[in-house]
Amino acid sequence: MQVRIQVRRADPAAATLSGARALARSMVGVLMAQLLVPASLAAYVLALWRLGSDLQMTETFAISQGFFSHWQVWLGLAAGAHAGSAFLARHRDEAPKESRVRRMAA
């Protein structure tokens, strides 16, 4: 039994354009991952501050009423931002080799 696999060659111009798009997406992912790290740290600090305020270990929390006045909300936001940053960093590591080479050369 013979199995034939046909591989179509793409247009070189289209391959360059798709490589540029992949590079742009990768760069945006890197930027977002780097910006989410300090955001998650700030949310962790706010969660600890609110928890300390509830336990009367710190001064009063800046937001005394509303949805964001609970430490669980801040902890959830911090964990979500942290997880998002880790996902984007992992996604960056899985980028095609061509875009990595171009990024290193630039």
N, C-alpha and C positions, 0 to 999 in steps of 0.2 A: 504494500500500500504506500502510495506517495502522497504527501501533504505539501501543497504549495502555499507559501505565504507571500502575498504581494505587499510590498512596502512602497508607498508613494513618497516621492521626494517633494518636499515643500519648496515653494519659491524662496530663494535666499533673502529677498527683500522682506517677505512676510516673516521669516525666521528672525531677522534682525529686529523688526518691529515688535514681535512677541517677546523677544529677549529684553528689549527696552521696557516693555510693560512689566515684565517679571521683575526687572531691576527696580523700577519705580515702586511697585507694590512692596518689594522687599525693604526698600529704604523707608517707606511710610510705616511699615511694620516695626522696623528698628526704632524709628522716632517715637511711635506710640508706646512701645515697650519701655523705652527709657523715660518717657514722661509719666507712665503709670507707676513707676517705682516710688518717686517722691510723693505722689498723690496717695498711694496706699500707706506710706509711712505717716503722712499727716492724718489720715483717717484712723490709723491705729492709735496715734497719740490722742486724738479727740475721743476715741472710745475709752482709753484708759483714764483720761481726765474726767469723763462723765461717770465712769464706774467709781473712780475715787471720790467724786462729788456725792454720789449716792451713798457711799460708805462713810461720808463725812471725814475723809482723809485730806481733801483738797478744798480750795475755795469753791464758790458756786460756779457752775458751768455757764458759759456765755449764752447758750441757747436754753432758755428755761421752759419754753412751751412749744408744742408742735411735734411734727413727725421726727425731726432731727434732734429732739431733746432726749432721746433714748440711746443708751450705749450699744444696744443690740443692733441698731440701725447702722451706727458708725463701724461696728465690727464687721457686719455683713458687707458694707461698702468696701472696707479695707481688704477683706478676704477676696471679694470679687475683683478688685483692681489688681491685687497680687496675683491671682490666678490668671487674669487676662494678660498681665505682663509676662508671666512664665510661658503661657501659650504662644504669645507673639515671639518671644525669644526662641522657643523651640521651632516655630515655623520658619524663622530666619535661618536657623541651622539646616533646615531641610530645603533651602533654596537651591535651584539648579547650579551646577558648578560654574557655568559660564558667567552667571551674574555675580558669583562670589569672586571670580578672577577679575572681572571688570571693576568691582567695588574695591578690591585690594589695589588695583593698578591706579585708580583715580585718587 
